[in-house]
């Protein structure tokens, strides 16, 4: 998507509620003087963290929740406990725009307008504000009506929604509906609300008699209204404040339900069972078959095709295809902290996230293997030819040459054992360990910045390879401005990025402040062995990398990417950390690392140090697409050069008797062929002093005076001898000409009709 501003925010600590809550979004136009850009035009992986002054004086006691950037990029709009506060970016002065909101959480500007969408989590509803007039109205949901109903406007219901993002064209809004454990879509033209992914069944309650001090934990019922809704089948008694009863919603004498407002230490028990919200789940899949658990943050990819979700209580980052509703897991395993790839990485309650367009993209295709029900989503391989190309990129796998049209195989490109096949049938069979789906990797993926709430860190994810690293912060909470791991956060919340500025802004929730993240200063040169690189820092705009040296990068870059270290660049091979050797002629290597170079397809060749199968070009005498199957030229044709050009026909006076010819042979002096594409020397005919053409041929004398024979064209009579071709009379009623017998070349029936 174009330069839309995406808004991410989040509420509370672990529950889907909005008070007390902390989070923020931001932009990159803040004048932070002490931070210097490390690599011009690049978003450095080691940021400088500083604080907006207004955050200390205004927000620290106001529980900041979410933040958006104004339409003119001049100010921030921050949701607090009951209002929206505006902070001028330049002067950092702050003032309240509105009040009496019900637990405002996520907030989003509609691109190119004065309109703001606000998630009122406690209501629950999605409200609309015109910042030019300060007028409010409700778009979807209504006060006191909790549920999971799709519908139009106020007929739809939500349950503790927390975040919102708006499409670049302003036509749709996406809502993280936290307590319903799903993702909702609002059509901003018709106000229709639908469920994009996650269960659309209204969440009921569960009970617990656990004596664990946490009781319901993150599923604690947070309001009297919600307790009354969940008291179905019991006698609702209202609220009170007793220290001798469990906090929240509970049952007394197996019949009566109360809501206890007192922050009691009394635990749930058989005498006082607690009523809790029903738990979410974890499942990749399509649409409502997928499961989430407390989704908090939401953002849209820069191209508008994907939705990224901070699935907080599952400790994962999920991806939804907007077109198909396919849900897959991008990164995250069990709760904890660990940098790494895919499920090896660990988060602890990820909250806010924002997508940064990746300007360092590589131009080579990559493949990924999927074994989960979500499948490839929008990365589905759509042709057998592409499937064959991807097969060449996967070590240990080979293209079988077989295509299916079967409901008993996964749709698209898949591997069974070491062989790869293509299935053109729109099958519903899920990917699995037995039938591994091969997806065309999105090598133009965004960079995600993620607020890792309970780890007190900001993480960065390369979405094209699902690599998670630490961007700033450390394990210990606190409040310190600084560079990289020296900075301290206390439950960082919502985060956002202003395209082109190199700056991100987030709400440091428990500190009650707005923090900025900018590119940090370099501290020294990177020294990698010859032709090896640090994988994050080569130029994706070029097919060959720009090698890192002391002139364009610093050793600080290594800090965030020590997982892979220095390794052989695409086009080069050798052990990691050692000098690398270019791939030989006819070989290529599309990824960095210690893997070996891959041979080009048969009858094709590439230059040394090639980085893509598409650099493999068909040899002379062969034709086909670069990186694909190369077929030898037929008899009568030739091809002199490398590449994808088609085979040319041998001109008159020349012939080719070989397949895959690189040149044609010439007829003997004084002889010529009657046609192009001749395939034998026997077709070379002596050029006489006087013409004696056989029937079906005619003679023509060229500029040098030599006679050449030509085949009689359609619609003409050629009786032979020295007679030129003559147009046959046309029967207008039937549209073709009838020519006299013996006027046709050999092989045609005498007197047969010939088209004019």
N, C-alpha and C positions, 0 to 999 in steps of 0.2 A: 504494500500500500504506500501511497505517496507519503508526504511528510505529516502524517496524522499524529496527534499527541495522544498517547494511550495512558490511561489513568488506572493506577493500581492502588488499592488501599486495603486495609484489613482492620479487624476489630478485635478487641479483648486479647486475653492471653491465650487460652486454649479453647474457650467456648465460642459458640456462634452468637455472640451478643455484642452490644456496642457500648456498654458503660460499666466500669471504666474501660477505655480503649485507647490504643495508640497506633498510629501508622501515618504514612505520608507518601506522596508522589512528588515528583520534582521535575526540574528542567536543568539545562546546562548553561544558562546565561548569567549565572551568579558571578560577580566580580571577586573571585578568590585570588588575592594577589600573591600569596605565598606558595602557590602551586604552579609548577612549570610543566609544559607539555614535553613528554619524553621523546616520542617519535612523531614528527609532524604528520597530521592526517590520520594517525592510528589511535585507537582507544587502548591505552596502556593497561596491562593487567595488574599493575600495582598502583592504586590510586592514592591521592592525598585526600584526607578526610578533614573537613572543617565544619563550622556551625554557623547557621544563619542567626544573626543577633536577636531578631524578633522571637526566635524560638525560646530564648531564655527568659525574656521579659513578659511574653504574652501567653505562650502555649504550655509552659511547664505545669501550670495548675489547671489547664483547660482540657486535658486528655485529648490530644490530637489523634484523629482517626485516619482520615484520607486526605488526599491532596490532588489538585488539578492545576494546570497551567492555563491562564486566561487566553482569550482568543488572540490577543496582540502580543503574547509572550512577555508581558510587562509585570505580571504579578502571579502569586500563588493563591489558590483558594483552598483553605484547610478546614476540614470538618472537625469540630470539637464535640463536647458532650451533648450540646443542644443547639449549636449554631454553626455558621460558616464564617471563618475569619479570613480576611484578605491581607496578604503580605506583599508590599511593593518590593520587587526584586532589587531595585537600585538603592532606594533609601532604607529598605528593610523596616519601614513603619508598618504597623498592623492595625486593623480596625474590623469590627463585626459588621457583616452585611445583613444577617438575618438571625432570628432566634426562634425558640419554641419548636425545634425539630425533634422528632422522636428517635433518638439513637442514630444520628447520621453517621454513616460509615463511608463506603466508596463514593467517589464523586468523579464525574467525567464531563469535560467540555464537548459539545457537539462541534466537530471541526468546522472552522470558518464562520462561526456564529457567536452570538452572545449567550447562547442557551447552555444551561448546565443541567445534568441529570444527577440526582442525589439518591443514594440508597438509604432509606430510613429503616434500619434494621429492626428496631423495637416496634415499629408500627404494625405490621411490616408493609412497606409500599415503596414504589419508585416514584419520586417527585421530580418536577420540572421547575427550573427557575430561570427567568430572564434577567441576566445581570444588568441589563440596561435600565430595566424598570423595577427590579427587585420583586417581581410578582411570582407567586408560587401557584402550582396546581398539581394534582395527582395524575400520573400517567397510568399506573398499573398497581393493583393491590389496593387494600383499604385498611384503615385503622381497626385493629382488634380482630381481623379475620386472618387467622393463621391456617395454612393448608398448602396443598400442592396442585391446585386445580389450574389447568390451562384455560384460557378464555380471552375475552376482549376487555381491555382496560381494567376497571375496578372489579369485574367479575372474576378475574384471575386472583390466585392467592399465592403467597410466599411464606417461608418460615425461616426467619433470621437470615435474610440475604446479606452479604458482606461486601461485595465488590462489583464493579461495573466497568465495561469497556465499550467504546462506540466504534463502529466501522468507519473507514476513511470517508465514505460518501455520506455519512450521517443517516443512513437508512435503517440501521439495526443497532440494538444494544444487547450485549451479552451480560448475564447476571450470574454470579456465583451464589447459588441458593444454598447456603451452608447447612442449615438444619434439615433440608430436604435431600441433601447429599446429591444434588444434581446441578446442571447448567441450563439456564433458561434463556430464551431469545425473545426480545420484544421488537416487533415491527413498528418503527417510530412513525410510520404513515398511517397504518390501520389500528395500531395499539394492540394487535393480537399478541398473546403470550403463548409460547410453545416450549416444549422440553427438547433441547438438542441432544443431551446425553445424561445418563444416570437415571435411576428409577423415577417414574412419574407417579408412583403410588404414594398417597398421603402417608407420612410417617406417623405411626401411632406411638404408644409408650411401651416401656418395659419396666419391670419392678425389680428391686434388689433388696435383699436382707443382709447384704454384706456388712460385716463389722469393720471392714477396711475404712480407714479414716477418710479416704477419698470418696466413698459413697458412689454417687453417679459419676463422679469425675467430670470430664468434659461434657457429659450428657446431662448435667444438672439443669432442671427447669428453672428459668431465670425470671419469670414474672407470674403474677397472680392470674392474668388472662390465660396464659398458656397452661397453667395448672388446671384451671377450670375446664378448658377444652379437653385435656387429657383425662379428666375425671369421669369419662364415660363408663357407666355401669356402677358408679358409686354415688353416694350422696355428697354433693358439694357443700362445704361448710364455710368457705371464705378464708380469710387470712388472719394470722395473729403473730405475735413475737415472743416465743417461749424458748428459754435456754435448755429446757428439758426435752425438746423435740428436735428431730433432724432438720437441718436447714433445707429450704426448698419445698418441694411438693411431696407429701407423704400420706399414708393411709393409717387410720386409727380404728381399732376394733373391726378390722376387715370390711368396714362399711363406709366410713366417713373420710373424706379427703379434705386436707387443709393445706394452706401454703404458709410456711413459717418464714417470716422476714428476718428473724434473728440470726446472726452469724454464729450459729451454735456449733459446739464440738460434739454434740450428741450424735452417735452414729446410727445408721440404718440397722434395723433388727427385725426379728419375727414379730415383735409387738408393733413396730413402726416401720413397715416396709416403705422404701422410697420409690416414688414414681420418677423414672428417668426417660429422657428422649430415647427412642429406638436408635440403635447403632447403625452406622453405614456399613460399607463393605469395600472389597477391592476385587475388581474383575475388568480386564480388557474385553472389548467387544464392540458391537454396533449399537448406537442410540441408547435406548432405555435398557438394553441388556447389560450395558456396562455399569460398574458400580464405583462410587466415590465415598470418601469418608471425611466429611467436614471440609469441602473445598472452600478456600479463602480468597486467594488472589487469582486474577484472570487478566490475560492480555491477548492481543491478536498479532499474528505474524505480520511482517512488513509487506508481504505480498497479498495479505488478506485471505489466504487459503487455510490457515491453521489457527487453532485456539489453544493457547498454553494455559494450564491450570495448576496452581499450587494446591495439591491434594494434601492438605495439612496433616490430618490425623493418620493418613497412610504414609506420610513422610516421603512423598514422591512428587515428581513433576510429570503431569500427564499431557498428552497431545490429542486434540480432537480435529478430525478433518471436517471443516465446515460443510463441504459438499456431500459427504457420505455419512457423517456422524460416527465414523470409526474412531474408537478410543484406544490409544496405545500408551505405554509407559516409556517416557523419554529417559528418565534417570531416577535413581533412588531405590534403596533396598529396605533394610530394617532401620529402625530409629538409631541415630548415632551421629558421628562425624567422621567422614572419610572422603578424600578426593579420589577420583577414579572415573571409570567408564561405566555408563548404564547402571545396572543394579549393584555394581561394586561400590558406587558412590553412596554416601549416607547423608541424610538431612535429619533435622529435629524440628518438626513443625514449620515447614517453609510457609511463608505468608505472602508477601508482595513479590511481584515479578514484572519485568518490562523487557520488551524485545527491541534489540538494536540491529538495524540492517547491517549485514556483514559485507563490507566493501572489499574484503580480501578473499574473494571467492576463487576457487580453482575451476578450470575449464574441462576437467577430465571426468568421465562418468565413474561413479563408484557404486558398489553393490552392498546391500546389507541383508542378513538372513533373519527371518522372523519365524518364531515357532508358537506365537500366541494367537488367540482368537481374533484379535483386532486386525490382523493381516497387514497388508502394505498400505491400506488407506489410499490416499491420492498418489502414492508412489508406486501403484500397481503397474507392472510391466504390460504394455499394450500390444506387443508384437513378438513373434518368434525371433525376428532378426535382432531386436534389442536383447531378448533373453540370451541369445547366442553370444552377443557382445559381453554381457555381464558374466557369462560362464567363464570367459577367458580371464576374468579378474579375480576369480575365487580359487585359491590354492586347494589342490586336492579334488577339484570338481571338473567335470568335462561335459561338454555339450553332446547330448545323445543324438541330436538330429531328429528326434521324435516329437510330434505335436499331437495333442489329444483334443477331443471335443466331448468331455465326459463330466458327469456330475459327481463321479467318485474320486476326483482329483481336485486339489485347490485351484482356484482361478488364477490365470496368469503364469508366471515363471515359477517353477518349484524344483526342488532337489529331492530325489529319492536315492539314498545311499550316496554314491559318488557321482551319479549321473544327473544332469539337469534336463528338464522337459518343459514344454509350453502347453498350457491348456486354454483353448479359446472359449470354452463353455463358461457361462456366468454362474459358476458353481458356488454353493453356500458352504462347501466343506471348509472347515477351519484349518489354518496352518497348525502344524504339530511337530513334535520331534521326529516323527517318521516322514512326514511330508513338509519339508522346510520351504517356506515361501521366500523367493528371491525378489527383493525390492530394488527399484532404481533409486539409490540414495539421493536425497535432496542436498546437493553439494553447494547450494546457495542458501544454506540455512542461516537463520539469525543467530545473534549472540543473546543469551538471556542473562540478565542480572536478577538474582534471587535473594530476598531477605530471609536468611535462615534464623528464624525467630529465637528458638531456644538454644541455638548454638552461638548467638550473639555475633554472627558473621554475615557478610555479604558474599555470596558465591557467584561464579560465572559459569555458564554452560555454553559450549559450542554445540549447537543443535544438529549440525551435519554429522558429527561423530559421537554425540552424547558424552562429551568429556566435561567433567565437573572439576573445577579448581576453586581455590579460595581467593577472593578478590580483596577483602579487607576485614579487619577484626581478628579476635582471638577467642580462645575458650572462656576466658574470664570476662564477666560483664563489667561495665564501668562507663565512664565518660571521659574520653581523651581524644583530642584532635591529633592527627599524625599521618604517617605514611604506612600503607599496607597493614601488616600485623601489629604495628605499634598503636594503631587506633583502637578505641574501645567503644562498643555499643552496649545498650541494655534493651534487648528485645526489639531489634529493628523490624519495622513494619512495611508499609507500602513504599514502593520505589518507582521512579520513572526516569526517562531519559529524553533529552531534547536533541533531535537529529542534527548532526553537523557541528555540535558545540563541544563534544568531548566531556560533558558533565552530566552526572546523574544526581538526583535528590531523593532522600528518603526521610521518613519519620522515624526517629529513634524513640520508640514508644514509651518505654519505662522512664527514659530520661526527659520526656516531654519536650523534645527539640526537633528541629528540622536540620538535617545534616547534608552536606554536599560532598560528592566524590568526583575528583578530577584526576587527570593524568599526573603521575608522580614524576619527580626528577630522576634522571639516570645517574647511576653511581659508578659506572665503569664498563669496559667493553666485554662483549661476549667473545670467547675464543673457542670455536668449535673446530675439529679437525677438517682437513681439506675436503670440500664438496659435501660436508655434512652441515645440517642446519638445526636450529631449534624449530620444531614443527609449527609453532604458532606464528612465526614471524617470517613468512615469505609472501611474495606478492601474488595474490590470487588473481589479479587482473591479467597476468601474463601466464603463458603456458609453462614457462620456466621460472623457477624461484629467483628472487633477489637474495643473494647470499649475505648473511649477516656478518658484519665486521665492526671494528671499533668506530667506524665513521657514522653508522646509522642505528645503533642500538646500545643498550647498556646491560650490565650483568644483572640488574634488578629484574629484568624480564625472566630470568631463569628461576627466580624464586617461586613464581606461581605455577610453573610448568615443569617441575622436577620429575614428574611422573614418567616422562618420556626422554628428557634430556636431549643431548645432541645425537642425531641419527642421520642415516643416509637419506638425502633428499630424493624426491621422485626422479627417476631417470638414472639413479646411481645405486650401487649395492655394496654391501660389506657389513661387518659387525657394527653395532651401535657404539659410538664413542671413538671410532677409528676412521682413518682416511678411507674415502669411498672411491669405487671404480665405476666409470660410466658403463651403462648397458651396451653390449655389442650391437653391431648392425643386425637388424632383424629381431631385436628384443626391445621390450619396454618395461617400465615399472611406474605405476600410477600413484603409489602411496609412499610416504616416507616410512623409514624403518629398516629392519634387517632382512626383510623378505627378498627373495631372488628375483631377477628379471624374468619376464614371461615372453615366450616366443611368439612372434607374429603369426597370424593365420597362414596356412600353406600358400605358396606362390606370391607372397608379399614380403616387403622389406621396409625397415625403418632406419633412420639415421642413428648414430650413437647417442646415448643419453636421452632416448625418447621417453616421454612420460605418459603416453596414452596409446591405446590400441588404435585410435584414429590417426596416429602418425604412421601406421603400417599401410603402405601403398602398394597396389598391385604392380607386379613386375611388368616389364615390356613383354608384349604378347598375351597379357592377361588383362581382364577388365572387371570392375566391380567397385562398390563403395569402399572408401578408406576404412580399414579396420574390419571389413566384412569378407564374404566369400569371393575369391578371385577365379573367374572362369576363362579358359583359354579361348583365343579368337578362333572362329570357325574357318574352314577352308575358304580361300578367296578373300580373306580379310587379314589385317595386320595391325600392330600397335607398337610404335617405336620407343615410347617413353614410359616412365613410372607414373602412377596416378590412377585416377578414376575415370579418365577419358574412355569413350567407347571405341571399339575397334573400327578402323576405317576399311573401306572396300578397296581392292586392288584396281587401279585405273585400267582403261583399255590399253592393250599392248603389254600388260603385265598379268601375272597369275601367282597363286600360292597353293601349294599342294600339302602344306603342313598345318596342323593345329597349333595354336599359340605362336603364329609367325610374327617375327619382329620386323620383317620387310618382305616385299613381293619380288619375284624374279621377272626379268624382262624377256619378252619374246626375241627371237633371233632377228638380226638386221633384215629388213625387207618383209617382216611378218608382223601381224597385229591380231588382236582378238576382236570379236564382233561386239562384245559387251564388257562391262565392268565385272568385278568379282569372279574372274575366271579361275578355275581350280586345277587346270592341267595344261601342259605345254602343247597337248594335241589341239587345244583351242586356238593356238596361234596359226593364222592363215596367211599364206603368201599374198602380198599386195601386188597384183598384176599391172602390166602397162595399160591394158584395157580391161574394163570391168566385165566379169563373167560371174555375177552373183547367182547363187542358187535360189530357187523359189523360196520366198519367205524372207529374203534379205535384199538390201539395196546398197549401192556403193556411194561413197562420198570422198572427194579429193580434198585433202587438207591444204593448208597454206604452203607446205613444202612440195606439194604435187603428188604426195603418196596417196594411194587409194586405201580406204578403210571400209570394211564391211560393217553394216549395222543391222540389227534385227528389225523386222518390220513392226512398227508400232501399231497398237490397237486402233482399228478404224481405217486402216490403210491397206491397199493391195500392193504386193511386191511380187510380180511375176518372175523376177530374176533377170539375168543378163545385164545389159547396161541401162536398163529402164529404171528411172527413179520411182520412188514410192508415189502412189496415187491414192487420194482419199476415196473410199468406197461410197457408193450411193447410199443415202439414208432412207430407211422406211420410217417416215415421221410417226406413223401410227403406233409403232412398237419401240421407237427410240434407239434402235441399234442398226448397224450397217451390215449388209450382206456382201461378202467379197467373193470373187471368182475362185474356183478350185485351184490348187497348187500355189496359192498366194500366201500360204501360212508357213511359219517355221515348223520344223519337225516336232512332232508331239501334239500338235493341235489337229482336231478333226476337220477335214476339208469341208468347207461350206458351213461350219458352225457359226452362230451369230457372235459378233465381236462388238463390244461397246465402243461408241464414239468417245 
